[in-house]
Amino acid sequence: MTHHFTRRDFMRQTAGTAAAAVGGSLLWDPASAGLAPLAAAMTQAPRHARAAAVTVVRDRAALSASHEVDRTVLGRMLADAVMHVTGARTPRAAWQALIKPVDVVGLVPTSHLNPTHPEVVDAVRQALLDAGVPAARITNANGGPEQARACTALVALPALKAHWLTGIGTVLKNYILFSGAPSRYHDENNVKLGEIWNLPEVKGKTRLVLVDALRPLCDKGPQPDPRYLWDYNGLIAGTDPVAVEAIALKIILGKRQQLRGEPWPLSPPPLCLVAADERYGLGTSRLSEIAVTTLGWSEGLLL
């Protein structure tokens, strides 16, 4: 099933937060957070509409009752995700459309405090091997800028979670260690997370964004508070990091509203999302420009 989200859809979930304001389905208004220069930049001539595609794959059997990952089910979900993202007919062809055997591939999972499930990292590594990428050319690259510099291709593998320093701690924050100065991007400075993706060591290298949404965290992150963890049993995939982050945020906000019975804003607001679009040009944050395809289990989809 494919959905096109409207501004009204999102605002139903974010009433009482910073209002969407400029030029369409923006998710956050920087001016309300005291960021007038960014708001002014957004009022310049309207841009041409852009399109992005995001795939959400879920399977009820991905996690057991004790939250253990079924590797066989996960492997099928991953195959479905990459085939749908690329339009390829086999997983091998899908990965070959994204990564070449000559690439040095950096896998970039969330490394600590509610980390990416190791089974997700293992599944991606095995899929790359099956696609003909030599083992010596696949590395874990969730460290400093020197690790990004050594890679010709990156696969972002963040875990889906809220974060008390950046609002959402998923796609854009996933490269924070590549900056060499993570603390510069906390609190209201999360608005600058997009600049990391434009560093010479990083820019243009991300071939796939694959969010581990098996067991997300919707509040108090990154520390895993059991009250706010739930089994979503999903993967979120795409090649536009901002669009993937927008859908990840929609799921987080949907769960928060479900828990409270009313809109429950994130604090600090994830200003990084709109800025990644409007200031840094990394992709689209406008829900009206994002087509989401959902595959598999639909209960509790939150979309």
Residue pairs with C-beta under 8 A, 6 or more apart in sequence:
1 293
1 294
1 298
2 291
2 292
2 293
2 294
3 291
3 292
3 294
3 303
4 288
4 290
4 291
4 292
5 25
5 250
5 287
5 288
5 290
5 292
5 303
6 25
6 287
6 288
7 20
7 24
7 25
7 287
7 288
9 287
10 20
10 25
10 27
10 250
10 287
11 19
11 20
13 250
13 253
13 254
13 257
13 263
14 20
14 27
14 253
14 263
14 265
15 263
16 263
16 265
17 28
17 263
17 265
17 266
17 269
18 28
18 29
18 30
18 32
18 33
18 269
19 29
19 32
20 26
20 27
20 28
20 29
21 29
21 31
21 39
22 29
22 39
22 42
22 43
23 42
23 43
23 46
23 47
24 286
24 288
24 289
25 285
25 286
25 287
25 288
25 289
26 42
26 274
26 278
26 285
26 286
27 246
27 249
27 270
27 273
27 274
27 285
27 287
28 269
28 270
28 271
28 273
28 274
29 39
30 36
30 38
30 39
30 42
30 191
30 271
30 274
30 275
31 38
31 39
33 188
33 191
33 268
33 269
33 271
34 188
35 188
35 191
35 271
38 191
38 271
38 274
38 275
38 278
38 279
41 278
41 279
42 274
42 278
49 289
50 283
50 284
50 289
51 284
51 289
51 290
51 291
52 238
52 240
52 242
52 243
52 283
52 284
52 289
52 290
52 291
53 85
53 238
53 240
53 243
53 290
53 291
53 292
53 293
54 236
54 237
54 238
54 240
54 243
54 244
54 246
54 247
54 290
54 291
54 292
54 293
55 81
55 84
55 85
55 236
55 237
55 238
55 292
55 293
55 294
55 295
56 213
56 234
56 235
56 236
56 237
56 247
56 292
56 293
56 294
56 295
56 301
56 303
57 77
57 80
57 81
57 84
57 234
57 235
57 237
57 294
57 295
57 296
58 77
58 232
58 233
58 234
58 235
58 294
58 295
58 296
58 297
58 298
58 301
59 73
59 76
59 77
59 233
59 296
59 297
60 233
60 297
60 299
61 70
61 73
61 233
62 69
62 70
62 73
62 74
62 77
62 214
62 233
62 234
63 69
63 70
63 214
63 215
63 231
63 233
64 70
67 215
67 231
69 117
69 119
69 120
69 214
71 119
71 122
71 123
74 119
74 120
74 123
74 214
75 123
75 126
75 127
77 234
77 235
77 296
78 91
78 120
78 123
78 124
78 127
78 210
78 235
79 91
79 94
79 127
80 295
80 296
81 210
81 235
81 237
81 295
82 88
82 91
82 94
82 95
82 98
82 127
82 208
82 237
83 89
83 90
83 91
83 94
84 237
84 293
84 295
85 94
85 208
85 237
85 238
85 239
86 93
86 94
86 97
86 98
88 94
88 96
88 97
91 127
91 130
91 131
92 130
92 131
92 132
95 127
95 128
95 130
95 131
95 133
96 131
96 132
98 153
98 207
98 208
99 105
99 128
99 131
99 133
99 153
99 155
99 207
100 153
101 132
101 133
101 134
101 137
102 137
102 152
103 133
103 137
103 151
103 152
103 153
104 137
104 139
104 150
104 151
104 152
104 153
105 128
105 133
105 137
105 138
105 139
105 151
105 152
105 153
105 154
105 155
106 139
106 140
106 141
106 147
106 148
106 150
106 151
106 153
106 154
106 155
106 205
107 121
107 124
107 125
107 138
107 139
107 140
107 141
107 142
107 155
107 157
108 141
108 142
108 154
108 155
108 156
108 157
108 158
108 174
108 175
109 115
109 116
109 120
109 121
109 140
109 142
109 157
109 158
109 159
109 212
110 116
110 142
110 157
110 158
110 159
110 161
110 169
110 174
110 212
110 222
111 142
112 222
113 221
113 222
113 223
113 224
114 159
114 161
114 217
114 221
114 222
114 223
114 224
114 229
115 159
116 157
116 158
116 159
116 212
117 159
117 212
117 214
117 215
120 157
120 210
120 212
120 214
120 235
121 140
121 157
124 155
124 157
124 210
125 138
128 138
129 135
129 138
139 147
139 150
139 151
141 147
141 148
141 150
141 151
141 154
142 177
143 177
144 177
144 178
144 180
145 178
145 179
145 180
145 199
145 201
146 201
147 178
148 154
148 175
148 178
148 199
148 201
148 202
148 205
149 201
151 205
152 205
153 205
153 206
153 207
154 202
154 205
154 206
154 207
155 206
155 207
155 208
155 210
156 171
156 174
156 175
156 206
156 208
156 209
156 210
156 241
157 174
157 210
157 211
157 212
158 169
158 170
158 171
158 173
158 174
158 209
158 211
158 212
159 170
159 211
159 212
159 216
159 217
160 170
160 211
160 212
160 213
160 216
160 217
160 232
160 236
160 248
160 251
160 252
161 168
161 169
161 170
161 216
161 217
161 218
161 221
161 222
161 252
162 168
162 169
162 217
162 218
162 219
162 220
162 221
162 228
162 252
162 256
162 266
163 169
163 173
163 221
163 222
164 220
164 221
164 222
164 267
165 186
165 187
165 190
165 268
166 173
166 185
166 186
166 187
166 190
166 193
166 268
166 270
166 272
167 190
167 266
167 267
167 268
167 269
167 270
167 271
167 272
168 245
168 248
168 249
168 252
168 266
168 270
168 272
168 273
169 221
169 222
170 211
170 245
170 248
170 249
171 209
171 211
171 241
171 242
171 244
171 245
171 248
172 193
172 194
172 196
172 197
172 241
172 242
172 245
172 272
172 273
172 276
173 185
173 190
173 193
173 272
175 193
175 196
175 197
175 202
176 182
176 185
176 193
176 196
178 196
178 199
178 201
178 202
179 185
179 196
179 199
184 192
185 192
185 193
185 196
185 272
187 268
188 268
188 271
190 268
190 270
190 271
190 272
191 271
191 272
191 275
191 279
192 272
192 275
193 272
193 275
193 276
194 242
194 272
194 275
194 276
194 279
194 280
194 282
195 280
196 202
197 203
197 206
197 241
197 276
197 280
197 282
198 280
198 282
206 239
206 241
207 239
208 237
208 238
208 239
209 237
209 238
209 239
209 240
209 241
209 244
210 235
210 236
210 237
211 235
211 236
211 237
211 244
211 248
212 235
213 232
213 233
213 234
213 235
213 236
213 248
213 251
214 231
214 232
214 233
214 234
214 235
215 229
215 230
215 231
215 232
216 229
216 230
216 232
216 251
216 252
216 255
217 224
217 225
217 228
217 229
218 228
218 230
218 252
218 255
218 256
218 259
219 225
219 227
219 228
219 256
220 227
220 228
221 228
228 259
230 255
232 251
232 300
232 302
233 297
236 244
236 247
236 248
236 251
237 244
238 244
238 247
240 282
240 283
240 284
241 276
241 282
241 283
242 273
242 276
242 277
242 282
242 283
242 284
242 285
243 283
243 284
243 285
243 289
243 290
245 273
245 276
245 285
246 273
246 284
246 285
246 286
246 287
246 290
247 290
247 292
247 303
249 270
249 273
250 287
250 302
250 303
251 302
251 303
252 266
253 263
253 264
253 266
254 302
254 303
255 302
256 263
256 264
256 266
257 263
257 264
258 302
273 285
274 285
276 282
276 283
276 285
277 283
277 284
277 285
277 286
278 285
284 290
292 303
294 301
294 303
